[in-house]
Amino acid sequence: MIEIDGLTKKFGQFLAVDNISLTVPKGEVLGFLGPNGAGKSTTMKMVMGFLPPTSGTARLCGHDILTDGLAARAMAGYLPEGAPAYSDMTPIGFLKFAAELRGLSGAARDKAIERAMEQTQIGEVRLQPIETLSKGFKRRVGLAQALLHDPAVLILDEPTDGLDPNQKHEVRRLIEGMAADKAIIISTHILEEVDALCTRAVIIAQGRLLADARPEELHAMAPGHNNVSLLLPEAQATTAETALAALAGVERVEKTSADGAARLVVVPQGRASIVAAVTEAVRSGGWSAADITVDQGRLEDVFRHITLDTHRAA
């Protein structure tokens, strides 16, 4: 439903987006991740046809943004960066205006507006000037505009920016509820949203696509993925360290000691799972192990590793 084919954007000599290609099928929520200035918003503007690419193109439900732009945009709901709106309008006035631009009128328009306001929970401020709304409510008005025509494709740039934790939860539930019938791209720098919402994620930096994987695959890229940590009495630590280091698939054992106890971190070769072998060694050794944990890997570590390495290479 979303096809991005070699999108490139230059501003003078500055290469903002560098030959990005990817596809998003129906039922997928794609997290579009990257540091500030990575090219996320520029890419989304090109996908929606609001910024002409230097080269490449994108298609929404088969409609090319360059040769069939109106039909392509009709397929999509778009929440731009900053959720711009006419500040002197009220939310209901703005949504009526947006609905009419989408070709909705009469009862169909009113029904679409009521549904969008209910989905985004903005009914209480429907008659309040947009310029007086909080950042969170402005964001939700922008999201309501994107949902008005029940589009097949959603392109959402930082949809939970400015929302409090409760509001973020509600927006995530809303997106989850729509995901089965739509193709959705969410640009975000909030890594917890990948685990909370996304079925797949890509990471870009300096305009280049660096990673494209499911969230669990990204976790597996973390430097500490599948490390096994356990706490032992200091008196047992040396024997345990030697035995664990000899296990098949173990790269090394790291030890720290404090207050008569030792923390052993068993590092596997190639980030493979070794927890079964470690727990069996603990059982057969009769060690008084406590607090045995497996490091699943943090997306923050993966993000930093990928994006900082790219920055240093440049």
C-alpha positions in Angstrom: 0.0 0.0 0.0 3.0 2.3 0.5 5.9 2.0 -1.9 9.0 4.2 -1.6 11.4 3.9 -4.5 14.8 5.5 -4.4 13.6 8.8 -2.8 16.4 11.4 -2.7 16.3 15.0 -1.8 19.0 17.6 -2.1 18.9 21.2 -0.8 21.7 22.8 -2.8 24.7 20.7 -2.0 23.2 19.2 1.1 21.9 15.7 0.7 19.0 15.4 3.1 17.6 12.0 2.0 19.8 9.5 0.2 18.1 6.9 -2.0 15.6 5.5 0.4 13.5 2.5 -0.7 11.0 0.4 1.3 7.4 -0.9 1.1 4.7 -1.1 3.7 1.8 -3.6 3.2 -1.6 -3.5 4.7 -1.7 -4.4 8.4 1.8 -3.1 9.1 2.8 -0.3 11.5 6.2 0.9 10.5 8.2 2.9 13.0 10.4 5.5 11.2 13.3 6.2 13.5 16.2 8.5 13.5 17.9 11.4 15.3 16.9 15.0 14.8 17.9 16.0 11.3 18.1 12.5 10.0 15.6 13.2 7.1 12.5 11.6 8.6 10.1 14.6 8.1 11.6 15.4 4.7 11.0 11.8 3.6 7.4 11.9 4.8 6.7 15.2 3.0 8.0 13.6 -0.2 5.9 10.5 0.3 2.8 12.7 0.6 3.7 14.8 -2.5 4.2 18.0 -0.6 7.9 18.2 -1.3 9.2 17.3 -4.7 12.0 14.7 -4.6 15.3 15.3 -6.4 15.0 11.8 -7.7 12.9 8.7 -7.0 9.2 8.5 -6.3 6.6 7.0 -4.0 3.2 5.3 -4.6 0.2 5.2 -2.3 -2.2 2.3 -3.1 -0.7 2.2 -6.6 -1.0 5.9 -7.3 2.3 7.7 -8.1 2.9 10.9 -6.1 4.5 12.5 -9.2 2.2 11.5 -12.0 -1.1 11.0 -10.0 -0.6 13.1 -7.0 -4.3 14.0 -6.2 -5.3 10.3 -6.3 -2.3 9.4 -4.2 -3.1 12.0 -1.5 -6.7 11.0 -1.4 -5.6 7.5 -0.2 -3.7 8.9 2.8 -4.2 10.7 6.1 -1.3 12.9 7.0 -0.3 14.4 10.3 2.6 16.8 9.5 5.4 17.8 11.8 4.0 20.3 14.3 0.4 19.6 13.5 -0.2 22.9 11.7 -3.8 24.3 11.7 -5.6 27.6 11.3 -5.2 29.0 14.8 -8.3 31.3 14.7 -10.6 28.3 13.9 -12.2 26.1 16.4 -11.5 22.3 16.1 -15.0 21.6 14.8 -14.6 24.5 12.3 -11.2 23.2 11.2 -12.5 19.7 10.8 -15.5 20.9 8.7 -13.1 22.8 6.5 -10.8 19.7 6.1 -13.8 17.4 5.5 -15.1 19.6 2.7 -11.6 19.6 1.1 -11.8 15.8 1.2 -15.1 15.9 -0.7 -17.3 15.1 2.3 -20.6 17.0 2.8 -23.9 16.8 4.5 -24.6 13.8 6.8 -21.5 12.0 5.7 -19.3 15.0 6.7 -21.0 15.4 10.1 -20.7 11.6 10.8 -17.0 11.7 9.8 -16.3 14.6 12.1 -18.1 13.1 15.0 -16.2 9.8 14.6 -12.8 11.6 14.3 -13.5 13.7 17.4 -14.6 10.7 19.4 -11.5 8.7 18.3 -9.1 11.5 19.3 -11.2 12.7 22.4 -11.3 16.4 21.5 -15.1 16.9 22.0 -14.5 19.0 25.2 -12.5 21.6 23.2 -14.5 21.5 19.9 -15.6 25.2 20.2 -12.4 26.6 21.7 -10.1 28.5 19.4 -7.2 26.3 18.3 -4.6 29.0 19.3 -5.7 28.6 22.9 -5.3 24.8 23.0 -2.5 23.0 24.7 0.2 21.3 22.6 -1.4 17.9 23.2 -4.9 19.0 22.1 -3.4 20.7 19.0 -1.7 17.4 18.2 -5.0 15.5 18.6 -6.9 18.0 16.4 -4.3 17.3 13.7 -4.7 13.6 14.2 -8.5 13.9 13.9 -8.0 15.8 10.5 -5.8 12.9 9.3 -8.5 10.3 10.2 -11.5 12.1 8.8 -11.9 10.2 5.6 -11.0 6.8 7.0 -7.9 6.6 4.8 -6.2 3.3 3.7 -2.8 4.8 4.5 -1.7 6.9 7.5 1.5 9.0 7.5 2.0 10.3 11.1 4.9 12.5 12.0 5.4 12.3 15.8 1.7 11.6 16.6 2.2 11.5 20.4 4.5 14.5 20.6 3.3 16.8 23.5 0.8 14.2 24.9 0.8 13.2 28.5 1.2 9.5 29.4 -2.6 8.9 29.5 -3.1 10.6 26.1 -0.2 8.7 24.6 -1.8 5.4 25.7 -5.1 6.4 24.1 -3.5 7.4 20.8 -1.5 4.1 20.8 -4.7 2.1 21.4 -6.4 4.0 18.6 -3.6 3.2 16.1 -3.5 -0.4 17.2 -7.2 -0.7 16.6 -6.9 0.7 13.1 -3.7 -1.2 12.1 -5.3 -4.3 10.7 -7.0 -2.4 7.8 -4.4 0.2 7.0 -0.7 0.7 6.2 0.8 3.1 8.8 4.1 4.9 9.0 4.9 6.6 12.3 7.9 8.9 12.6 9.1 9.0 16.1 12.2 9.5 18.3 10.4 7.9 21.3 11.9 4.4 21.2 9.3 2.9 23.6 6.7 3.4 20.8 8.4 0.8 18.7 7.7 -1.9 21.2 4.3 -0.5 22.0 3.0 0.0 18.5 5.2 -1.1 15.6 5.4 -4.4 13.8 8.5 -3.2 12.0 11.0 -0.4 12.3 13.6 1.3 10.1 16.4 3.5 11.4 17.8 6.3 9.3 20.7 8.7 9.9 22.1 11.4 7.7 19.4 10.6 5.2 20.4 7.0 4.7 18.4 3.8 5.6 20.6 1.9 8.1 18.3 -0.8 9.5 15.0 -2.4 8.6 13.8 -5.1 11.0 11.1 -6.3 13.4 11.4 -4.9 16.9 12.6 -8.2 18.3 15.3 -8.4 15.6 16.4 -4.9 16.6 16.6 -5.9 20.2 18.8 -8.8 19.1 21.3 -6.3 17.6 22.0 -4.8 21.1 25.5 -5.4 22.4 24.3 -7.1 25.6 21.6 -9.2 24.0 21.3 -12.6 25.7 23.9 -11.8 28.4 23.0 -13.8 31.5 23.6 -12.2 34.9 23.6 -13.9 38.3 24.4 -13.0 41.8 26.5 -15.5 43.9 28.2 -15.5 47.3 31.8 -14.5 46.9 33.0 -17.8 48.2 31.4 -19.6 45.2 32.3 -17.0 42.6 35.7 -18.3 41.5 34.5 -21.8 41.0 31.4 -20.7 39.2 33.3 -18.2 37.0 35.7 -21.0 35.8 32.9 -23.4 35.1 30.7 -20.9 33.3 33.6 -19.7 31.1 34.1 -23.3 30.0 30.6 -23.8 28.7 30.0 -24.2 25.0 28.9 -21.0 23.4 30.3 -18.7 26.1 32.6 -16.0 25.0 33.6 -14.7 28.5 32.5 -14.1 32.0 32.7 -10.7 33.6 32.9 -10.5 37.4 32.3 -7.7 39.9 32.3 -8.0 43.7 30.8 -6.0 46.6 29.7 -6.7 50.1 30.6 -10.4 50.1 28.7 -11.1 46.9 29.8 -11.4 43.3 27.9 -10.5 40.1 28.8 -12.7 37.1 27.7 -11.7 33.6 28.0 -14.5 31.2 28.5 -13.2 27.6 27.5 -15.6 24.8 29.3 -16.0 21.5 27.3 -14.2 18.7 24.6 -13.1 21.1 23.2 -16.7 21.1 20.8 -17.9 23.9 22.8 -19.6 26.7 20.4 -19.2 29.6 19.5 -23.0 29.6 23.1 -24.0 29.8 23.9 -21.4 32.6 20.9 -22.4 34.7 21.8 -26.1 34.3 25.4 -25.3 35.4 24.0 -23.5 38.5 21.8 -26.4 39.4 24.5 -29.1 38.9 27.1 -26.9 40.7 24.9 -26.4 43.7 25.6 -22.7 43.8 23.4 -20.3 45.7 22.5 -18.2 42.7 20.1 -15.3 43.0 18.7 -12.7 40.6 19.3 -14.7 37.4 18.3 -12.4 34.5 18.7 -12.4 30.7 19.4 -9.2 28.9 16.9 -8.8 26.1 18.8 -5.8 24.6 17.7 -2.2 24.7 16.6 -0.4 21.6 18.3 2.7 22.9 21.7 0.9 22.7 20.9 -0.3 19.1 19.8 3.2 18.1 22.9 4.8 19.5 25.2 2.2 18.0 23.8 2.5 14.5 23.4 6.2 14.3 26.6 7.2 16.1 28.7 4.8 14.1 27.3 6.4 10.9 28.0 9.9 12.3 31.6 8.9 13.1 32.1 7.3 9.7 31.0 10.5 8.0 
